[in-house]
Amino acid sequence: MDGWIKLHRKTLDNPVVCKDSDFLAVWMYLLMNATHKEQPAVFAGEKITLQPGQLITGRKKIAERFNIHESKVQRVLKMFENEQQIEQRTNNQNRLVSILSWSDYQTSEHQNEHLVNNERTTDEQPVNTNKNVKNIENVKNDKKKDSIPKIKFAEFVKLTQQEYDKLVLAHGEDRTKRMIEILDNYKGSKGKKYASDYRAILNWVVERVEEEEQKGGYRQAKPFTGGKAASSKHDADSQAQASQNGGAVANSGSDQQDRIRAEGDSERSTGAGSKYDMFVRR
């Protein structure tokens, strides 16, 4: 990719980007490879139009470029996303990355030319330049005062049309609807309120949807019947065994009583004969 980018000094004040050399390298890669104008592309088998500040890349490609482990690249991109530096939409092959504050880092060529001309004419027309600066500041202040209306996409979720379009561009319409549904259910059940539902979706709802997709959704378990069958069989075997044991015990008891009677009769017979013999001998 030809051309150049503008690198602002305030980048050094960003604790996320400057966490370590790998973070800074990945951030520079994103800035230098992002498109600066609308450009057709193909992502996830669909034709899309890349907007300024977007690029299609992959963690493997970034890892090979800077000799960084793929898992480290994944952590860096995830932290950029959590800290609202980027948005990303992933698939099995690559990912679509959107730099959220692209306009803060880059300006169009027309704006650059305008700034250069202002610098050249500063000495010649200081009064006009000061008026232009004041006018620009007044316009910015007026824009801040004008609140952008939010649309009610669910009972408890409100987004601006621009915020909704960003989510659809980064994650697709189906996933965006699922994110809104999750946030709506959470806010309705917990009574939770957010200053920005859009930021809440970026902070944790996106990750929740990705976890659902990795798990393949919830599956209802089938009722387990093997335990009942085994228990019934065990009870039947136990009853049969008890019946057999009972019969054996009864037979054993009857035989034992017969032996006791026979031994008693034998002892009586033997005892009587002995006493008689002794009496005769005397």
C-alpha positions in Angstrom: 0.0 0.0 0.0 1.4 3.4 -1.1 1.1 6.8 0.5 1.6 8.0 4.0 -0.3 8.5 7.2 -0.3 11.2 9.9 1.0 10.2 13.3 -0.2 12.5 16.1 2.0 13.1 19.2 -0.9 12.3 21.5 -0.4 8.6 20.5 2.3 8.5 23.2 -0.3 9.5 25.8 -2.5 6.5 25.0 -1.8 3.9 27.7 -3.4 1.1 25.7 -1.5 1.6 22.5 1.8 2.2 24.3 1.5 -0.7 26.8 4.5 -2.4 25.2 6.3 -2.5 21.9 4.1 -5.3 20.5 0.9 -3.2 21.2 2.5 -0.2 19.5 3.6 -2.3 16.5 0.1 -3.8 16.0 -1.5 -0.3 16.3 0.9 1.1 13.7 0.1 -1.8 11.4 -3.7 -1.1 11.7 -3.2 2.6 10.9 -0.9 2.0 8.0 -3.0 -0.7 6.3 -6.4 1.0 6.9 -8.0 2.4 3.7 -8.3 6.2 3.5 -11.3 6.1 1.1 -14.2 3.9 0.2 -13.0 0.7 -1.5 -14.8 -2.5 -2.6 -13.7 -5.7 -0.9 -14.9 -9.2 -0.2 -15.4 -10.4 3.4 -17.0 -13.7 4.6 -18.0 -14.4 1.0 -19.9 -11.2 0.7 -19.1 -8.0 -1.3 -18.7 -5.0 1.0 -17.4 -1.5 0.7 -14.6 -0.6 3.1 -15.0 2.7 4.7 -12.1 5.1 5.7 -10.4 3.5 8.7 -11.2 -0.1 7.9 -9.1 -3.0 6.8 -9.3 -6.7 6.3 -6.5 -8.7 8.0 -5.7 -11.6 10.2 -3.8 -12.3 13.4 -1.5 -14.8 11.6 -0.5 -12.1 9.0 0.2 -9.6 11.7 2.2 -12.2 13.8 4.4 -13.1 10.8 5.0 -9.4 10.0 6.3 -8.5 13.4 7.5 -12.0 14.6 4.9 -11.9 17.4 3.1 -15.0 18.7 -0.5 -15.3 17.3 -1.9 -15.6 20.8 -0.3 -12.3 21.7 -1.7 -10.6 18.6 -5.2 -12.0 19.6 -4.8 -10.5 23.1 -3.7 -7.1 21.7 -6.7 -6.9 19.3 -9.1 -7.9 22.0 -7.8 -5.2 24.3 -8.0 -2.6 21.6 -11.7 -3.7 21.1 -12.5 -3.7 24.8 -10.9 -0.2 25.2 -13.0 1.1 22.3 -10.0 1.7 20.0 -11.4 -0.6 17.3 -14.3 -2.8 16.3 -13.7 -6.1 14.7 -15.8 -8.7 13.0 -14.2 -12.1 12.7 -14.7 -15.3 10.7 -12.7 -18.5 10.1 -10.3 -16.9 7.6 -9.8 -13.3 8.6 -11.3 -10.3 10.3 -12.7 -6.9 9.5 -11.2 -4.2 11.7 -12.6 -0.7 12.0 -10.6 2.0 13.7 -13.2 4.0 15.7 -11.3 7.3 16.0 -9.9 7.3 12.5 -10.8 11.0 12.0 -8.8 11.9 15.1 -5.7 10.4 13.6 -6.1 11.2 10.0 -7.6 14.1 7.9 -8.5 14.4 4.3 -6.2 16.0 1.7 -8.6 18.9 1.4 -8.3 19.6 5.1 -4.5 19.3 5.0 -4.4 21.8 2.2 -6.7 24.1 4.1 -4.5 23.9 7.2 -1.3 24.5 5.1 -2.8 27.6 3.4 -3.9 29.0 6.8 -0.3 28.6 8.1 1.1 30.4 5.0 -1.3 33.3 5.3 -1.0 33.7 9.0 1.4 36.6 8.8 -0.5 38.3 6.0 -4.0 38.0 7.3 -3.9 37.4 11.1 -7.3 39.0 11.6 -9.1 36.8 9.1 -7.3 33.7 10.4 -8.5 34.4 14.0 -12.0 34.9 12.7 -11.9 31.6 10.9 -10.7 29.8 14.0 -13.4 31.3 16.1 -16.0 30.3 13.5 -14.7 26.7 13.4 -14.9 26.6 17.2 -18.4 28.0 17.2 -19.5 25.4 14.7 -18.0 22.6 16.8 -19.8 23.9 19.9 -23.1 24.1 18.1 -22.7 20.5 17.0 -22.1 19.4 20.5 -25.2 21.2 21.7 -27.4 19.5 19.1 -28.3 16.1 20.5 -28.5 13.2 18.1 -31.9 11.5 18.5 -31.9 7.9 19.6 -34.2 5.2 18.2 -35.9 2.7 20.4 -34.7 -0.7 19.0 -36.1 -2.6 21.9 -38.1 -1.9 25.1 -34.9 -1.0 27.1 -32.4 -0.4 24.3 -31.9 2.9 22.4 -29.3 3.6 19.8 -28.7 6.3 17.2 -29.0 5.2 13.6 -25.3 5.8 13.2 -24.5 3.5 16.1 -26.8 0.8 14.8 -25.2 1.0 11.3 -21.8 0.7 12.8 -22.8 -2.5 14.6 -24.3 -4.0 11.5 -21.2 -3.1 9.5 -18.9 -4.7 12.0 -20.9 -7.7 13.1 -23.8 -8.2 10.6 -27.5 -7.6 11.1 -28.4 -11.0 12.7 -25.6 -10.7 15.3 -26.6 -7.1 16.0 -30.2 -8.0 16.7 -29.0 -10.8 19.0 -26.8 -8.2 20.9 -29.8 -5.9 21.3 -31.9 -8.7 22.5 -29.3 -9.8 25.2 -28.9 -6.2 26.4 -32.7 -5.6 26.5 -33.3 -8.8 28.6 -30.5 -7.9 30.9 -31.6 -4.3 31.5 -35.2 -5.4 31.9 -34.5 -8.1 34.5 -31.8 -6.2 36.4 -33.2 -2.7 36.1 -29.7 -1.6 34.9 -29.2 1.7 33.2 -26.4 2.8 30.9 -25.3 6.2 29.8 -24.8 4.7 26.3 -26.3 1.4 25.3 -23.9 1.4 22.3 -20.9 1.4 24.6 -22.4 -1.3 26.8 -22.8 -3.6 23.7 -19.2 -3.0 22.8 -17.9 -3.6 26.4 -19.5 -7.0 27.1 -22.5 -8.0 24.8 -20.3 -8.6 21.8 -18.2 -11.0 23.8 -21.3 -12.8 25.1 -22.6 -13.4 21.6 -19.2 -14.7 20.5 -19.2 -17.1 23.5 -22.7 -18.3 22.4 -21.5 -19.0 18.9 -18.4 -20.9 20.1 -20.6 -23.1 22.2 -23.0 -23.6 19.4 -26.0 -22.4 21.4 -27.8 -24.2 24.2 -28.9 -27.8 23.7 -31.7 -29.4 25.7 -30.5 -32.6 27.3 -32.5 -35.8 26.6 -34.1 -37.5 29.7 -31.9 -40.3 31.0 -33.9 -43.6 31.3 -31.1 -46.0 31.7 -31.0 -45.5 35.5 -34.7 -46.4 35.9 -34.3 -49.5 33.9 -31.3 -50.6 35.8 -33.0 -49.8 39.1 -36.1 -51.9 38.1 -34.0 -54.8 37.1 -32.0 -54.6 40.3 -35.2 -54.6 42.4 -36.6 -57.6 40.5 -33.3 -59.5 41.0 -33.3 -58.6 44.7 -36.8 -59.9 45.2 -36.1 -63.2 43.4 -32.9 -63.6 45.5 -34.8 -62.9 48.7 -37.4 -65.4 47.8 -34.8 -68.1 47.1 -33.0 -67.2 50.3 -36.2 -67.4 52.3 -37.0 -70.8 51.0 -33.5 -72.1 51.8 -33.7 -70.6 55.3 -37.0 -72.3 55.9 -35.8 -75.7 54.7 -32.6 -75.3 56.7 -34.7 -74.5 59.8 -36.9 -77.5 59.3 -34.0 -79.9 58.8 -32.3 -78.5 61.9 -35.4 -79.1 64.1 -35.6 -82.7 62.8 -32.0 -83.3 63.8 -32.5 -81.8 67.3 -35.5 -84.0 67.9 -33.6 -87.1 66.7 -30.6 -86.3 69.0 -33.0 -85.7 71.9 -34.7 -89.0 71.5 -31.3 -90.7 71.1 -30.0 -89.1 74.3 -33.1 -90.2 76.3 -32.8 -93.7 75.0 -29.2 -93.9 75.9 -29.6 -92.3 79.3 -32.4 -94.7 80.4 -30.4 -97.8 79.5 -27.4 -96.7 81.4 -29.3 -96.0 84.6 -31.0 -99.5 84.5 -27.7 -101.3 84.0 -26.2 -99.5 87.0 -29.2 -100.4 89.1 -28.9 -104.1 88.2 -25.2 -104.2 88.9 -25.8 -102.8 92.4 
